[in-house]
């Protein structure tokens, strides 16, 4: 956020809009712990938040989750519930994270259009997850 302010202030970007950009960055993926938080965000922030949520869904979303999880050493699937590996989401692998996060993103959508797009993409993601689990079950049963 501060980086954006520094960069934008050195350009011809309108000074009165820099704060709006900073707020969009701050709230693009945040759920403030206060009642009515959605109603208080400016339209620009709502658009950026929905765009970010859409990008986190579908086939691109699976790649995005895998890439992020790889950087943070999060396993694809947690086979043992007693796994004590320390990571951002202990006990939660990539697949589990997707199953938790996408429904949350759907519920946080500002626009009906974004919600429909993510719901459609979620359907594709669920097919992938179901196929992954079948393959994993086959391997576990060998």
C-alpha positions in Angstrom: 0.0 0.0 0.0 2.7 2.5 1.0 4.7 1.4 -2.1 1.8 2.2 -4.3 1.5 5.6 -2.7 5.2 6.3 -3.2 5.2 5.2 -6.8 1.9 7.0 -7.8 3.0 10.3 -6.1 6.0 10.3 -8.5 3.9 10.1 -11.6 1.2 12.1 -13.2 -1.5 10.0 -11.4 -4.1 12.3 -9.8 -3.2 13.0 -6.2 -6.8 12.8 -5.1 -7.1 9.2 -6.3 -4.0 7.8 -4.6 -5.8 7.1 -1.4 -8.5 5.2 -3.3 -5.9 3.0 -4.9 -4.3 2.4 -1.5 -7.7 1.4 -0.1 -8.3 -1.0 -2.9 -5.0 -2.7 -2.2 -5.7 -2.8 1.5 -9.2 -4.3 1.2 -8.9 -6.5 -2.0 -8.6 -9.6 0.1 -9.6 -8.6 3.6 -12.7 -9.2 5.7 -12.6 -6.6 8.4 -14.1 -7.8 11.7 -16.9 -5.2 11.8 -20.6 -5.4 10.9 -21.5 -3.9 7.6 -17.9 -3.8 6.2 -19.2 -4.5 2.7 -21.4 -1.4 2.7 -18.5 0.9 3.7 -16.2 0.0 0.8 -16.1 2.4 -2.1 -17.1 1.0 -5.5 -13.5 0.8 -6.7 -12.5 -1.5 -3.8 -15.5 -3.7 -4.5 -14.5 -4.1 -8.2 -10.9 -5.0 -7.3 -12.0 -7.4 -4.6 -14.4 -9.2 -7.0 -11.7 -9.3 -9.7 -9.2 -10.8 -7.3 -11.8 -13.4 -6.2 -12.6 -14.4 -9.8 -8.9 -14.8 -10.5 -8.6 -17.2 -7.5 -11.3 -19.5 -9.0 -11.4 -22.0 -11.8 -8.5 -23.7 -13.5 -6.3 -20.6 -13.0 -7.3 -20.6 -9.4 -6.0 -24.2 -9.0 -2.7 -23.1 -10.4 -2.6 -20.0 -8.2 -3.3 -22.1 -5.1 -0.7 -24.7 -6.1 1.9 -22.0 -6.8 1.2 -20.1 -3.5 1.2 -23.4 -1.5 4.5 -24.5 -3.1 6.2 -21.2 -2.0 4.9 -21.8 1.5 5.7 -25.5 1.6 2.1 -26.5 2.1 1.4 -30.1 1.1 -1.0 -31.1 -1.7 -3.0 -33.3 0.6 -2.6 -33.9 4.3 -2.8 -37.7 4.7 -2.2 -37.9 8.4 -4.4 -35.7 10.6 -1.5 -35.7 13.2 0.8 -33.9 10.7 2.7 -31.4 12.8 4.4 -29.6 9.9 4.4 -25.9 10.7 2.9 -23.8 7.9 0.4 -21.1 7.4 -2.5 -23.5 7.4 -1.4 -26.4 9.7 -3.3 -29.6 9.0 -4.6 -28.2 5.7 -3.2 -29.1 2.3 -3.8 -27.3 -1.0 -7.0 -29.3 -1.8 -8.4 -28.6 1.7 -7.5 -25.0 1.4 -9.4 -24.7 -2.0 -12.4 -26.4 -0.5 -12.5 -23.9 2.4 -11.5 -20.7 0.5 -13.6 -20.8 -2.6 -17.0 -20.9 -0.8 -15.7 -18.0 1.3 -14.9 -16.0 -1.8 -18.4 -16.7 -3.2 -20.0 -15.4 0.0 -17.8 -12.3 -0.1 -18.7 -11.2 -3.6 -20.0 -7.8 -4.1 -21.7 -8.3 -7.5 -24.1 -10.9 -8.6 -22.0 -11.3 -11.8 -18.8 -12.1 -9.9 -20.7 -14.5 -7.7 -22.1 -16.4 -10.8 -18.7 -16.5 -12.4 -17.0 -18.0 -9.3 -19.9 -20.4 -8.7 -19.4 -21.7 -12.3 -15.7 -22.0 -11.9 -16.1 -23.6 -8.5 -18.1 -26.4 -10.2 -15.0 -27.1 -12.5 -12.7 -27.0 -9.5 -14.9 -29.5 -7.7 -14.6 -31.9 -10.6 -10.8 -31.6 -10.4 -10.9 -32.2 -6.7 -13.2 -35.2 -7.0 -10.9 -36.7 -9.6 -7.8 -36.0 -7.5 -9.4 -37.7 -4.5 -10.3 -40.8 -6.6 -6.7 -41.1 -7.8 -5.4 -40.6 -4.3 -7.8 -43.3 -2.9 -6.6 -45.7 -5.6 -3.0 -45.1 -4.7 -3.7 -45.5 -0.9 -5.5 -48.9 -1.6 -2.5 -50.4 -3.4 
